[in-house]
């Protein structure tokens, strides 16, 4: 398809007067289809671009500011539940201000989810009882917010790289808390989807890592399992798993136990129609982390700050292994400790699955829908594919000018 280029029909060289109100412009619109990452996209019959149309009025009176309206309720289906992941800035409850600026929230069945930080190559949190909230301009139209995990958080890892650098350090080297780690340290290469299963492929210090998150439920208790396939590594690798704030941790063989004592917290409740703050007790908690099916040279260990980590020696042969994390009240330790796991294995993640949306949707745009009186600028209409057979949400973004104006 040949793109239709829109812009100035004639040279626009005359000098415009100083405007007394903000110039208004329409820009190039590039379509983004929310929740269609790595899936078959909707297809436009023609590519459209929209040149800027600036309106200046030397004698225009300032417009009255519109009254602030109440925020609209979030519509059903904003967070679509028939696709396995959602990418956004995603917040977790702990430890600290735990946010993934480029997060991938992944569904693990109907009752569990995990979030992967694409910049830092870490799993920020795992939780049960929900997915993510519909906050932010993409979802409910609000500014300044972003999606957060919904439900009960079961484990977390602070904002830091998920793998150590070549010197063994987990210190974040970025000047600003945005963007990926240095390429030589680590970088995401691909994300594969097969049905509702997600597999990540990334590189750490020159070693290829293939990883699939999953959840295993036993007697009502959910364990979060990371199944990893490592290529041959020339350098020692250290993987950060999880941590517990203010807790005590021990390691016995391939299992770590982290215990947090009973604590007090405050929450808002409604009494007699009024919101009041009350204090409540959080029972003592235990978090288990286990290394599954790993070579004997792979070691589960604790850092000085109480993080659970896996150390992999340099020159190790390619291996597939797992790391499981689960959590509950200390009063149920005997039951929690009974969790067992099978031999880790990765299915062929490159094997094609059934397409989520098998047919393209072709739309027809409208050329020269309007123009300025002198024909200096024209406006075309990009017809959005709404409605569409799969009820996909459609948003527009990527606004820009052509290089020559």
C-alpha positions, 0 to 999 in steps of 0.5 A: 500500500502506498502511503498518502502524504498530506501536507501543504499543497502550496508553499506557506511562506507568509509571516503570520501575526502573533497569536493571542491564544494557543495555536491549535494543531492536528498532527500525524496520527499513528494508530496504536491498538491497546492490548495487541502487542505481539498479536496479529494487528488490525490492518488499515487499507491505507496509511494516513498522515495528517499535517498540522493546521494552525489557526491564529486569531489576532483579535480573538477573545480568550475562551472561558475555561470549562468547568471541571467535570467528575471523572467518568466511571471506568467502562467494563472491558477496559482491562480485557481478560481474554489476553494473557498480558498488559504492558504499562507502568505498573505499581506493586505494594511492596517493598518500598515504592515498587513500580515498573516503568515498563511493566508487563503484567502477566496472567497466570490462570484465573487467580494469579499474576506476576509483573516483569520489569522490562527495563531492569529484568526483574519480577517486581511482584506476584499476587493473587485475587485480581489483575491490575487497576484501570488507572491512567490516561489509556484506561480511565482518562485520568492523568498522573496515575497508572495501573497497580496490582489488584489483590493480595501481594505474595512476594516482591523485589525492590527496584533494582536490576534482577540480575547482577552485573559482571562484577556481581553488583545489583546497583542501578547504573542509570542516571534517571530511573527510566530506560533499559540497563546497558546492552552489555548487561542485559536486554529483552529480546522477545516475548512469545504468546501461545494461547494464554501462556507467555514466554520471555527471551532476554540476554544477561551478560551474553547468556541467552535466557528463556523464561516462562512464569506460571502458578501452581495451586495446592490446597488453596495455596498458590506458588509462583514458579519461574522456569528458566532455560539458560544457554552456556554462560561465560561469566558468573550469573547472580539472579535476584528472587525476592525479599521480605522487609523487616524479616529474618531469613535462613537457607537450608539446601535448595529452600529459603525461608523468610519470616516477618513478625506480626505487625500493626498497620492502619487502614480507612474504614467507613463507620456511620457513613464517615471514613475513619482510620483504624489500626489492625494487626497483620499476622506473622508471615512466612515466605518460602523460595525454592530452587527446583531441578538445578545442577548442583553447582547452582546455589541458593543464597541470601544477600546481606540485605536479606534477598534470596538469590541464585548464584550460577558459576561461570562456564556452566552447561546449558540447563533448565531449572525452576525457582518457586516462591509462595507465601502464607501466615506463619501459623500455617507453616507446616502446610506451606512447607509441604509444597512440592514441584515436578521437574522443570520443563519448557514447551516449544515456545516458538511453536505457533499457537492459534491466533487470537484474532485470525482475520484482518480488519480493513478500513477505508479513510476519507481524503480531503475531508476539510481544508483551509480556504486557501487550500494551504492545509488539508485534513484527512480522516483516518477511520478507526476500526470500531466496532471490530469483531473482537471488541478490541479497544483502539487508541491513537497516539504518536503525533508528529509533523513531517520533516519539511513541515 
